[in-house]
Structure formats: structure tokens, C-alpha cells
């Protein structure tokens, strides 16, 4: 048990991880753009809503990626490209389509169950779950700020107005995503049809329970004040540069892997040449190559690491390191 060590907790500067939920017509897209504009200069928006965000292009400057199919791996690839191109903020509008849209998680589960020939959703989830975990890991490890919108299932309730009349009103229910998805984010804001935002979940104490009617730049300012109240934090780009440095030593890459793991960045989606991989996969591959070079005493040639082709959740310490520890 000697490898288990507790260390003092420290608060580091962080990037926003925000979810905006609400029924259709509650202003999720607009509010996400207001928030994104306050968080950074360069904004990339993943559009699953048939171009609805482009209607606000006269008010906000942003680049858009329209999608018509919503496989989780597609979002991972989009995040890798956005990171490579240095976008300060990524808006995913909306994350619900990667659950229930064409190619989304529910469809992935159905297809996997059919392939298994059992017709059981349990078999489907067993195969498809890693795709979902890869997507969530890539979202949370994005090197810039992240804002995701999610639709909520809607229903009507009948209320009594100030004149005593019974009037119907739409209300939002839980997000159209897997149960508990909101716990993955630092801040969750619920919007209603009057574009009033209620912060229903927040790790930022000053924002907890905040109510904003038609949220504006002040919301982003409050979020940034909380995010910046810490020490310097390592970056995905810094890890990637160190991992791909010519002649990087095996022991240095092994230490780099452990440091990235401690900062929960192994699942970050990065471009490795023309291919999207996780940061963990890249470090493992270069570590394996460095180990082979050291063992052969030559410059060696490229070799696939043990994590090649895997998505987050499957990253692990380089094979030579585990064998060395076992010895």
C-alpha cells in the first residue's frame, strides 16, 4: 500500500464547466452565447439545433460546427479540433442530442444489443457505456471553458393568476440526458420560459442559489471571479508538448502521465497528427517508444503503445511500467 499517498489540497485556477437546462423556448442558446462571450474571445459552437445559433451571429462572434448525426465519438473529435485550434470557449448546443438524437447514446445501445443478438439493453449498455464515458471525459478535460445546453422534458401545470383564473404554464423537468449528468458540471443553471435562470447546483459558493432574470455579462463575471481565485494550473497543451518532445525519456513520460492523471486530464481529446486521441493515449504511446529506444540502445522506430486506439476510461500506465513494478 506504499504507493497510496495523501497530499495537501490546493485550489488551482480552473476553466468553467457549465450546464444550462430548460424547455424549448427558454433561451438556452442565447444565454450560452452571452455567457461564452463573457468567458473568452474565441468561441466554437457545436450546433445540433439545425442552425438556430446562427440567428444570433449579428450579436456574437463565434465559429460554428453544424452536425446532423450525434455519435459520442463525433463530439470527442470536435473537442480535439477545438483544442488544437485554441478556442477559449466551446458551446455544445445541445448535449441532449448526443443522448437521444440520431447516432446518440440510446441508438448506440440499441445497435449494440442487436449485434449481441440478445435483444437485452444490458448487453447494449455494456458495449456502449465506454463511448459515453469517453465523451464526458473529453468534455470535462477540455482546455478552455465549456458551456453545454440540455433540453428538459416539458409538461403543463395549471396555476392561478393574480385575477384568480386558472392558466396553463409550461415547466421544465429533468434534462434529456442520462440520469445524474448534472453532477458532472461545476455549475448548473435552470432556465424557464421567461428566461429567468436559477443556479440549482454550484461548486462556487457565491453563485449557489443565484436567480437572474435575462442573465447578462454579470453572470460570466461572477463565474470568472470564482475560477480565477486559485494558483496556476497545468495545461493540456503543456502536457502534449512535453509528451511529444523529441528524445523525451521514459521516466519523464511516466511521471508526466501520473501528473496528468492527478489533474484529471488523461481524457482530454487532442489531435495526434490527423487523428483524435486522448492525452493519456499519446503519453502512453510516446512512453512505450522511449522505453523501446532505451532498451535497444538505438534511436528506434515508432511503435504503438498499449493504449493505442482506446478511448478515455481505458487509459492506463504504460505496460513497461507495470511489468517493472511487478518485478
C-alpha positions as CSV (number, residue, x, y, z in Angstrom):
1,X,0.0,0.0,0.0
2,X,3.1,2.2,-0.1
3,X,2.0,3.8,-3.4
4,X,-1.0,5.4,-1.8
5,X,-0.1,8.9,-0.6
6,X,-2.3,11.8,0.7
7,X,-1.2,15.3,-0.2
8,X,-2.4,18.7,0.9
9,X,-5.4,20.0,-1.1
10,X,-4.8,23.2,-3.1
11,X,-7.2,25.4,-5.2
12,X,-6.0,26.0,-8.7
13,X,-7.3,28.3,-11.4
14,X,-9.9,26.4,-13.4
15,X,-12.0,26.5,-16.6
16,X,-15.8,26.8,-16.5
17,X,-17.9,23.6,-16.7
18,X,-21.4,24.9,-17.0
19,X,-24.7,23.3,-18.0
20,X,-27.8,25.3,-18.9
21,X,-31.0,23.3,-18.8
22,X,-34.5,24.3,-19.8
23,X,-37.5,23.6,-22.0
24,X,-37.7,24.7,-25.7
25,X,-38.0,28.4,-25.9
26,X,-36.3,29.2,-22.6
27,X,-33.3,31.0,-24.2
28,X,-30.7,28.3,-23.7
29,X,-28.7,29.1,-26.9
30,X,-28.8,32.8,-26.4
31,X,-27.8,32.6,-22.7
32,X,-25.0,30.2,-23.6
33,X,-23.6,32.7,-26.1
34,X,-23.9,35.6,-23.6
35,X,-22.0,33.5,-21.1
36,X,-19.4,32.4,-23.6
37,X,-18.8,35.9,-24.8
38,X,-18.0,36.9,-21.2
39,X,-15.7,34.0,-20.6
40,X,-13.4,34.3,-23.6
41,X,-12.8,35.8,-27.0
42,X,-12.7,32.9,-29.4
43,X,-15.9,30.8,-29.3
44,X,-16.6,27.5,-31.0
45,X,-20.2,26.2,-31.1
46,X,-21.2,22.7,-31.8
47,X,-24.7,23.1,-33.3
48,X,-27.2,20.3,-33.1
49,X,-30.2,22.6,-33.3
50,X,-30.5,23.0,-37.1
51,X,-28.7,26.3,-37.3
52,X,-30.6,28.1,-34.5
53,X,-27.4,29.6,-33.1
54,X,-26.6,31.3,-36.4
55,X,-29.5,33.6,-35.9
56,X,-27.5,35.3,-33.2
57,X,-24.4,35.9,-35.4
58,X,-25.3,39.6,-35.6
59,X,-24.8,39.9,-31.9
60,X,-22.0,37.5,-31.2
61,X,-18.8,36.5,-32.9
62,X,-18.3,32.7,-33.0
63,X,-17.5,29.8,-35.3
64,X,-20.0,27.0,-35.8
65,X,-19.9,23.3,-36.5
66,X,-23.3,22.1,-37.7
67,X,-24.0,18.4,-37.1
68,X,-26.8,16.1,-38.3
69,X,-25.6,12.9,-36.5
70,X,-24.6,12.8,-32.9
71,X,-22.3,9.8,-32.2
72,X,-20.4,10.5,-28.9
73,X,-17.1,9.9,-30.8
74,X,-18.0,12.8,-33.1
75,X,-18.2,15.2,-30.2
76,X,-14.8,13.9,-28.9
77,X,-13.3,14.6,-32.3
78,X,-14.8,18.1,-32.4
79,X,-13.4,18.9,-29.0
80,X,-9.9,17.7,-30.1
81,X,-10.1,20.0,-33.1
82,X,-11.3,22.9,-31.0
83,X,-8.5,22.4,-28.5
84,X,-5.9,22.2,-31.3
85,X,-7.2,25.5,-32.8
86,X,-7.1,27.2,-29.4
87,X,-10.8,28.2,-28.9
88,X,-11.2,29.8,-25.5
89,X,-14.8,28.6,-25.1
90,X,-16.7,25.6,-26.6
91,X,-20.5,25.7,-26.5
92,X,-22.3,22.4,-27.1
93,X,-25.9,23.2,-28.1
94,X,-27.3,20.8,-27.2
95,X,-25.8,17.9,-25.3
96,X,-29.3,16.2,-25.4
97,X,-28.9,15.2,-29.0
98,X,-25.9,13.1,-28.0
99,X,-28.3,11.1,-25.8
100,X,-31.5,10.8,-27.8
101,X,-30.7,12.1,-31.3
102,X,-29.6,10.2,-34.4
103,X,-26.5,8.2,-33.6
104,X,-26.7,9.2,-29.9
105,X,-26.3,7.0,-26.9
106,X,-29.7,5.4,-26.9
107,X,-29.3,4.5,-30.6
108,X,-25.8,3.2,-29.8
109,X,-27.2,0.9,-27.1
110,X,-29.9,-0.4,-29.4
111,X,-27.4,-1.2,-32.1
112,X,-25.1,-2.9,-29.7
113,X,-27.9,-5.1,-28.3
114,X,-28.8,-6.2,-31.8
115,X,-25.2,-7.1,-32.6
116,X,-25.1,-9.1,-29.4
117,X,-28.2,-11.0,-30.6
118,X,-29.7,-10.9,-27.2
119,X,-32.1,-8.0,-27.6
120,X,-31.2,-7.1,-24.0
121,X,-30.4,-3.5,-23.2
122,X,-27.9,-4.7,-20.6
123,X,-25.7,-6.1,-23.3
124,X,-26.1,-2.9,-25.3
125,X,-25.0,-0.7,-22.4
126,X,-22.0,-2.9,-21.6
127,X,-20.7,-2.2,-25.1
128,X,-21.8,1.4,-25.5
129,X,-21.0,2.8,-22.0
130,X,-17.3,3.4,-22.7
131,X,-18.4,5.7,-25.6
132,X,-20.4,7.8,-23.2
133,X,-17.6,7.9,-20.6
134,X,-15.1,9.0,-23.3
135,X,-17.4,11.8,-24.3
136,X,-17.9,13.0,-20.7
137,X,-14.1,12.8,-20.0
138,X,-13.4,14.8,-23.1
139,X,-15.9,17.5,-22.2
140,X,-14.6,17.8,-18.6
141,X,-10.9,17.9,-19.7
142,X,-11.4,20.5,-22.5
143,X,-8.5,23.0,-22.1
144,X,-10.8,26.0,-22.3
145,X,-14.2,26.9,-20.9
146,X,-17.2,24.6,-21.7
147,X,-20.9,25.5,-21.8
148,X,-23.4,22.8,-22.6
149,X,-27.1,23.2,-23.0
150,X,-29.6,20.4,-22.4
151,X,-33.3,20.3,-23.1
152,X,-35.7,19.4,-20.4
153,X,-38.8,17.3,-20.8
154,X,-41.8,19.6,-20.5
155,X,-45.3,19.4,-19.2
156,X,-48.0,21.8,-18.5
157,X,-49.2,22.7,-15.0
158,X,-52.3,24.7,-14.2
159,X,-51.8,27.8,-11.9
160,X,-54.0,30.5,-10.6
161,X,-53.1,34.0,-11.8
162,X,-53.5,37.3,-9.9
163,X,-57.1,37.5,-11.1
164,X,-58.0,34.1,-9.8
165,X,-58.1,32.5,-13.2
166,X,-56.7,29.1,-14.0
167,X,-54.0,29.3,-16.6
168,X,-51.7,26.7,-18.0
169,X,-47.9,27.1,-17.8
170,X,-45.0,25.1,-19.2
171,X,-42.4,23.9,-16.7
172,X,-39.2,22.0,-17.2
173,X,-38.4,18.6,-15.8
174,X,-35.1,16.8,-15.7
175,X,-32.6,17.2,-18.6
176,X,-32.8,14.9,-21.6
177,X,-29.5,13.1,-20.9
178,X,-28.5,10.2,-18.7
179,X,-29.7,10.5,-15.1
180,X,-27.3,12.4,-12.9
181,X,-25.5,14.1,-15.8
182,X,-25.8,17.4,-13.9
183,X,-23.3,16.2,-11.3
184,X,-20.5,16.3,-13.9
185,X,-20.7,20.1,-14.1
186,X,-19.5,22.7,-11.6
187,X,-22.4,25.0,-12.3
188,X,-25.9,24.1,-13.5
189,X,-28.4,26.8,-14.4
190,X,-32.1,26.1,-15.0
191,X,-34.0,28.4,-17.3
192,X,-37.7,28.9,-17.7
193,X,-39.8,30.4,-20.5
194,X,-39.3,33.9,-19.1
195,X,-35.5,33.4,-19.4
196,X,-35.0,33.5,-15.7
197,X,-32.0,31.5,-14.6
198,X,-31.8,29.7,-11.3
199,X,-28.5,28.2,-10.3
200,X,-29.7,24.9,-9.0
201,X,-26.2,23.3,-8.5
202,X,-22.9,25.1,-7.9
203,X,-19.5,24.3,-6.5
204,X,-19.0,28.1,-6.5
205,X,-20.4,29.3,-3.1
206,X,-21.0,32.9,-4.3
207,X,-23.2,31.6,-7.1
208,X,-25.2,29.0,-5.2
209,X,-29.0,29.7,-5.4
210,X,-28.5,32.8,-7.6
211,X,-31.5,34.0,-9.6
212,X,-31.0,36.1,-12.7
213,X,-33.7,37.4,-14.9
214,X,-32.4,37.5,-18.5
215,X,-28.8,36.7,-17.5
216,X,-26.2,39.1,-18.9
217,X,-22.4,39.6,-18.7
218,X,-22.5,39.9,-14.9
219,X,-23.1,36.1,-14.7
220,X,-19.9,35.4,-16.6
221,X,-18.0,37.9,-14.5
222,X,-19.1,36.2,-11.3
223,X,-18.1,32.8,-12.7
224,X,-14.6,34.1,-13.7
225,X,-14.1,35.7,-10.3
226,X,-14.5,32.3,-8.7
227,X,-12.5,30.4,-11.3
228,X,-9.5,32.7,-11.1
229,X,-9.3,32.6,-7.3
230,X,-6.6,29.9,-7.2
231,X,-3.0,29.1,-8.0
232,X,-1.7,28.4,-11.5
233,X,-2.8,25.1,-13.1
234,X,-1.1,22.9,-15.7
235,X,-2.5,23.0,-19.3
236,X,-3.3,20.2,-21.8
237,X,-1.1,21.9,-24.4
238,X,1.8,21.9,-21.9
239,X,1.4,18.1,-21.3
240,X,1.1,17.5,-25.0
241,X,4.2,19.5,-25.8
242,X,6.2,17.6,-23.1
243,X,4.8,14.2,-24.3
244,X,5.8,14.8,-27.9
245,X,9.2,16.5,-27.3
246,X,12.0,14.8,-29.3
247,X,14.1,12.4,-27.1
248,X,11.7,12.6,-24.1
249,X,12.9,10.0,-21.6
250,X,10.7,7.1,-20.4
251,X,10.9,8.0,-16.8
252,X,9.9,11.6,-17.5
253,X,6.9,10.5,-19.6
254,X,5.9,8.1,-16.8
255,X,6.0,11.0,-14.3
256,X,4.1,13.1,-16.9
257,X,1.3,10.5,-17.1
258,X,0.9,10.4,-13.3
259,X,0.8,14.2,-13.1
260,X,-1.9,14.4,-15.9
261,X,-3.8,11.7,-14.1
262,X,-3.8,13.7,-10.8
263,X,-5.2,16.6,-12.6
264,X,-7.9,14.5,-14.4
265,X,-6.6,15.4,-17.8
266,X,-5.9,12.0,-19.3
267,X,-9.2,12.0,-21.0
268,X,-8.6,15.3,-22.8
269,X,-9.2,15.0,-26.6
270,X,-6.2,16.0,-28.6
271,X,-5.1,15.8,-32.2
272,X,-2.3,13.3,-32.8
273,X,-1.4,14.0,-36.4
274,X,-4.7,13.9,-38.2
275,X,-6.3,11.5,-35.6
276,X,-8.2,12.3,-32.4
277,X,-6.8,10.6,-29.4
278,X,-6.8,11.2,-25.7
279,X,-3.9,12.8,-23.9
280,X,-3.4,9.6,-21.9
281,X,-3.1,7.6,-25.2
282,X,-0.5,10.0,-26.6
283,X,1.7,9.9,-23.4
284,X,1.5,6.1,-23.3
285,X,2.5,5.7,-26.9
286,X,5.5,8.0,-26.6
287,X,6.4,6.4,-23.3
288,X,6.4,3.0,-24.9
289,X,8.5,4.2,-27.8
290,X,11.0,5.8,-25.3
291,X,11.2,2.5,-23.4
292,X,12.0,0.6,-26.5
293,X,14.6,3.0,-27.6
294,X,16.3,2.9,-24.3
295,X,16.2,-0.9,-24.3
296,X,17.6,-1.3,-27.8
297,X,20.2,1.4,-27.4
298,X,19.3,2.9,-30.7
299,X,17.0,5.7,-32.0
300,X,14.4,3.0,-32.5
301,X,11.3,3.3,-34.7
302,X,7.7,4.3,-33.9
303,X,5.8,1.7,-32.0
304,X,2.2,1.6,-30.9
305,X,1.7,1.9,-27.2
306,X,-0.6,-0.4,-25.2
307,X,-3.3,2.2,-25.2
308,X,-3.3,2.9,-28.9
309,X,-6.8,3.1,-30.4
310,X,-8.5,3.3,-26.9
311,X,-10.7,6.0,-25.6
312,X,-10.7,7.6,-22.1
313,X,-11.6,5.2,-19.3
314,X,-9.3,2.7,-20.9
315,X,-6.0,4.7,-20.5
316,X,-3.6,3.0,-18.1
317,X,0.0,3.3,-17.1
318,X,2.5,2.2,-19.8
319,X,2.9,-1.6,-20.0
320,X,6.6,-1.5,-19.3
321,X,6.0,0.5,-16.1
322,X,3.5,-2.1,-14.8
323,X,5.9,-5.0,-15.6
324,X,8.7,-3.2,-13.9
325,X,6.5,-2.7,-10.8
326,X,5.6,-6.4,-10.8
327,X,9.2,-7.4,-10.9
